[in-house]
Amino acid sequence: MFYFRFLLIGFALVTGALSATAQETQVAFGAVKADPSLPVEVTSEKLNVNQEDGSAEFQGNVIVIQGEMRLTAERVLVIYNADRSGIDRLEATEDVVLVSPPDAAEGDWAEYTIDSGVIVMKGNVLLTQGPSIISGDQMNANLTTGTATMTGRVKTILQPGDN
């Protein structure tokens, strides 16, 4: 019995050390696969449109919704494609929160490339999946495939099930 406990404690220490030094972790993200062809709805307190460079800056309590995906931030810059016929990408800053049910992530900055359905979040990224939490320097989430990769100093807190 003592030997079994010793092995269990040793395994926990080795596993903990490995997870603390992990540089990349792939996880599922969102239960519903996103459709980047859906319309993008943006709500904010203020809008500045720049006709010269084809951008629009939304400020103050910005909410971006596309299908099931919801992104909130204090500032979102919308950059249109070259012929201005559609959105190329969104850049969100300040208190960025991304929700793709049932998962949620927060960070300092995010860029959403519409056509690919990829969102890159940087800066103190925290991903919550039910009772489990994963943090890292950067998260690349592909909303069309429902996957994400956490990189940088990745740390995971896993909640054990009922025994």
C-alpha positions in Angstrom: 0.0 0.0 0.0 2.8 2.4 0.9 4.6 1.6 -2.4 1.3 2.3 -4.4 0.9 5.7 -2.7 4.6 6.5 -3.3 4.1 5.7 -7.1 0.9 7.8 -7.2 2.6 10.8 -5.6 5.6 10.4 -7.9 3.3 10.3 -10.9 1.4 13.4 -9.8 4.6 15.3 -9.3 6.0 14.3 -12.8 2.6 15.0 -14.5 2.4 18.4 -12.7 5.9 19.3 -13.8 5.2 18.3 -17.4 2.0 20.4 -17.5 3.7 23.4 -15.9 6.3 23.4 -18.7 4.0 22.6 -21.6 4.4 25.1 -24.5 1.4 24.0 -26.5 -2.0 22.4 -25.8 -4.7 21.5 -28.3 -8.3 21.5 -27.0 -11.9 21.4 -28.4 -13.5 24.9 -28.6 -17.3 25.4 -28.9 -19.9 22.7 -29.3 -21.3 24.2 -32.6 -19.1 24.6 -35.6 -19.3 28.2 -36.8 -20.4 29.4 -40.3 -18.2 32.3 -41.3 -20.6 33.2 -44.2 -23.3 34.3 -41.6 -23.8 38.0 -41.2 -21.8 39.9 -38.5 -23.8 42.1 -36.2 -21.9 44.8 -34.3 -23.3 47.0 -31.5 -21.4 49.8 -29.7 -21.6 53.2 -28.1 -19.6 55.0 -30.9 -18.6 54.4 -34.5 -15.9 56.1 -36.5 -15.7 55.3 -40.2 -12.5 56.0 -42.2 -13.3 56.2 -45.9 -9.6 56.4 -46.9 -8.4 53.1 -45.5 -11.7 51.3 -45.5 -12.0 50.7 -41.8 -14.6 51.2 -39.1 -13.8 51.6 -35.4 -16.4 50.7 -32.9 -15.9 51.9 -29.3 -17.5 51.4 -26.0 -19.2 48.2 -24.9 -18.8 46.6 -28.3 -20.7 43.4 -29.0 -20.0 41.3 -32.1 -22.4 38.4 -32.9 -22.1 35.9 -35.7 -24.3 32.9 -35.4 -23.6 31.3 -32.0 -20.3 33.2 -31.6 -20.2 36.3 -29.4 -17.2 38.6 -28.9 -17.2 41.6 -26.6 -14.5 44.3 -26.1 -14.1 48.0 -25.5 -12.8 48.6 -29.0 -13.2 46.7 -32.3 -11.6 47.8 -35.5 -13.3 46.4 -38.6 -11.1 46.1 -41.7 -12.8 45.5 -45.0 -11.3 43.6 -47.9 -9.5 45.4 -50.8 -12.7 46.0 -52.9 -14.7 46.8 -49.7 -17.3 44.2 -50.6 -17.0 42.4 -47.2 -15.1 42.2 -43.9 -11.6 40.9 -44.0 -10.9 40.8 -40.3 -11.8 42.3 -36.9 -9.3 43.5 -34.3 -10.6 43.7 -30.7 -8.8 45.3 -27.8 -9.4 45.9 -24.1 -11.3 43.3 -22.0 -11.8 40.9 -24.9 -14.2 38.0 -24.2 -15.0 35.3 -26.8 -18.0 33.0 -26.2 -18.6 30.0 -28.5 -21.0 28.0 -26.3 -20.4 26.3 -24.0 -16.8 27.6 -23.9 -15.5 31.1 -23.2 -12.1 32.8 -23.4 -10.8 36.1 -22.4 -7.6 38.0 -23.3 -6.1 41.4 -24.0 -6.3 41.4 -27.8 -8.0 39.3 -30.5 -8.0 39.2 -34.3 -10.8 37.4 -36.1 -10.2 36.6 -39.8 -13.7 36.1 -41.2 -13.1 33.9 -44.2 -11.1 31.3 -42.3 -13.1 31.4 -39.1 -9.9 31.7 -37.1 -9.6 33.9 -34.0 -6.2 34.6 -32.5 -6.2 35.9 -28.9 -3.1 37.2 -27.1 -2.2 38.5 -23.7 -3.3 36.7 -20.5 -5.6 34.3 -22.3 -7.9 32.4 -20.0 -10.1 29.6 -21.5 -12.9 28.2 -19.4 -14.5 24.9 -20.3 -17.0 23.9 -17.7 -15.1 23.5 -14.4 -11.7 23.3 -16.2 -9.5 26.3 -16.9 -6.6 26.7 -19.3 -4.4 29.8 -19.4 -1.6 30.7 -21.8 0.0 33.5 -23.7 -1.9 32.9 -27.0 -4.9 30.9 -28.2 -5.6 30.2 -31.9 -9.3 29.1 -32.2 -10.7 27.7 -35.4 -14.4 28.2 -35.1 -15.2 26.2 -38.2 -13.5 23.1 -36.9 -14.2 23.6 -33.2 -10.6 23.4 -32.1 -8.2 25.6 -30.4 -4.5 25.6 -29.5 -3.1 27.3 -26.4 0.6 28.3 -26.7 3.1 30.0 -24.4 3.3 29.3 -20.7 0.3 27.0 -20.7 -1.2 26.1 -17.4 -4.2 23.8 -16.8 -6.5 23.3 -13.8 -8.5 20.1 -14.3 -11.4 19.3 -11.9 -11.6 15.6 -11.0 -14.9 13.8 -11.4 -16.8 12.2 -8.6 -15.1 9.1 -7.3 
